[in-house]
Amino acid sequence: MDKQYFIELLQKYQRSDLTGEEKRFLEAYYNLFQNEPDVLQSFSAKEKKEFRDSMLKGLWDDISQHYFQCTD
């Protein structure tokens, strides 16, 4: 999936503005990861938390950057 498209879908999700098809796509994409075994099981709890925090920060940084580019 294209990173830009994913960011747009997340923004539309936050605004409750997804089409039915977009919502199904996003849910299916999310469910792919829910059904997979934990790929991080070899990491300690601290390492998992650091990885999760890093991923969340990166995602929100990307969303914020895109949002502010669109509002200029």
C-alpha positions in Angstrom: 0.0 0.0 0.0 1.2 3.5 -0.8 2.2 5.4 2.3 0.4 8.5 1.2 -2.8 6.6 0.5 -2.6 5.0 4.0 -2.2 8.4 5.6 -5.2 9.8 3.7 -7.3 6.8 4.8 -6.3 7.3 8.4 -7.2 11.0 8.2 -10.5 10.2 6.6 -11.1 7.6 9.3 -10.5 10.3 12.0 -13.1 12.5 10.3 -15.6 9.6 9.9 -15.4 10.3 6.1 -14.5 6.9 4.7 -16.5 5.3 1.9 -17.7 1.8 2.6 -15.0 0.4 0.3 -12.2 2.4 2.0 -13.5 1.3 5.5 -13.5 -2.4 4.4 -10.0 -2.0 3.0 -8.6 -0.4 6.1 -10.3 -3.0 8.3 -8.9 -5.8 6.2 -5.4 -4.4 6.3 -5.6 -4.0 10.0 -7.0 -7.6 10.4 -4.0 -9.0 8.5 -1.8 -8.0 11.3 -4.2 -9.2 14.0 -4.2 -12.8 12.6 -0.4 -13.0 12.4 1.7 -14.5 15.2 3.6 -12.0 17.2 6.7 -11.3 15.2 8.1 -9.4 18.2 7.8 -12.3 20.7 11.6 -12.6 20.9 11.9 -9.0 22.2 11.7 -8.1 25.8 8.7 -6.1 27.1 10.9 -3.0 27.2 12.0 -3.5 23.6 8.4 -4.0 22.5 7.4 -0.8 24.2 10.3 1.2 22.6 9.4 -0.2 19.2 5.7 0.5 19.6 6.4 4.1 20.8 8.8 4.7 17.9 6.3 3.4 15.4 3.5 5.5 16.8 5.7 8.6 16.9 6.7 8.1 13.3 3.1 7.6 12.2 1.9 10.7 13.9 4.8 12.8 12.7 4.0 11.7 9.1 0.3 12.5 9.6 1.1 15.9 11.2 3.5 16.8 8.5 1.0 16.0 5.8 -1.8 17.8 7.6 0.2 21.0 7.9 1.3 20.8 4.3 -2.3 20.7 3.2 -3.4 23.6 5.4 -0.7 26.0 4.1 
